[in-house]
Amino acid sequence: KEAEMDQMRAHFISNVSHELRTPVTVLRSYIDTLYNYGNEFDYETQKEFIGTINQEIIRLNRMVNDILDFSRLESNMKIEKTLNNISQLVDDCVNQVSVLTKDNNVQIKITKDDNIPEFLFNYDSIERALTNLLSNAIKYSPENNNVDISIRANDETFKIAIHDNGIGIDKKYHGKIFAKFVQLDSAYTKKESSTGLGLTITKELVELHEGKISLVSEVNNGSTFIVEIPF
């Protein structure tokens, strides 16, 4: 098992190095072109270049944050919980991914219970976890489709379910999808730079709150990720 884990870790480091190189190469190329030949382009072309640069910076920032978060979690990161409003947090997460929804022509629909109480949790950690799940749901949704979010609460727990109508995930992967250094077949990955750490980080951030995350999915029937956190 140790040898297998070492091999997976080495493969992961190699993969991350490659994925980090991709946006850096794109950025260098576009910035160099603008710097040397920008005066030869019209306004719309310059704007298109800057838009691409902005997207690559966002992608690069996301990957660096994944690596930093993973490193902190591996070092037994401690969190401070404060009294927060989970409904407001979900709204903030939806606003954060609004650029992705426009790029993918996806609508987000939210269903909430009334009067969900404030409770103690670490705002940044849960925001990070839910944003990861929302980003994935949008990324794997067909164009002109919906991502559905439901927020429910009882006397003991808060529960959020994020559902997409994408390709779904084969049941053979359900036990592996949150594991460290595990990569799925290419059918379940998008051709864009990624560390593949998003779900691992999400699971660990939820578990820092004594919560749990689960997956309900079938091939060609979409996926639902469910987060439960005790009040």
C-alpha positions, 0 to 999 in steps of 0.5 A, a space after each residue: 500500500 505504501 509503494 502504491 501510495 508513493 507511485 500515486 503521489 509521484 504521478 500526482 506531482 507530475 500531473 500538477 506540474 504539467 497542469 500548472 505549466 499550461 496556463 503559465 505558457 498561455 499567459 506568457 504567450 498572450 502577454 508577450 504578444 500584447 506587449 510587443 504588438 498590441 498597437 497593431 490590434 484593434 480594441 476588440 482584439 485587445 479585449 479578447 486577449 485580456 479576457 483570455 489572460 483573465 480566465 487563465 489567471 483565475 484558473 491558475 489562482 484556483 490551482 494554487 489555492 488547491 495546492 495550498 489548501 491541500 498542504 494545510 489540510 495535510 498539516 492538520 489545519 485548525 479552523 475557527 468557527 463563528 456564528 454565520 448565516 448559511 443561506 447568505 453563504 450559499 448566495 455568495 457562492 452563487 455570485 462567485 461562480 456567476 462568470 462560469 454560468 455565463 460562459 457555460 449558459 447554465 442557470 442556477 436554481 435555489 430552493 431554501 427552507 425558511 428561517 434556517 438558523 445561524 450556527 457556528 462554522 468557519 465561513 471561508 472553509 464552507 464557502 470553499 467547499 460549496 464553491 468547489 461543488 458548484 464549479 464542478 456542477 456547472 462545468 459538467 452540465 450541458 449548455 442551456 441547462 440547470 444546476 439545482 441547489 436545495 437547502 434543508 434543515 431540521 433540529 440537528 443538521 443543515 443539508 445542501 444538495 447540489 444537482 447537475 444534469 451532466 454525464 453522471 459518474 459510474 458507481 464503481 468510482 463512488 468510493 474513490 472520487 474523494 480519495 487523495 491522488 485518485 484520477 478518474 477515466 478521461 470520460 469524467 474529466 474536462 480538458 482544462 487545467 486542474 489539480 484534481 484536488 477539489 473533491 478531496 479538499 471539499 471532503 476534508 473541509 466538511 469533515 473538519 465541521 464534523 459533517 459528511 459529504 455523499 454522492 448520488 449518481 448514475 451514468 447519463 443521469 447527472 450527479 447530486 453531491 450532498 453536504 450535511 453539517 450538524 448545528 
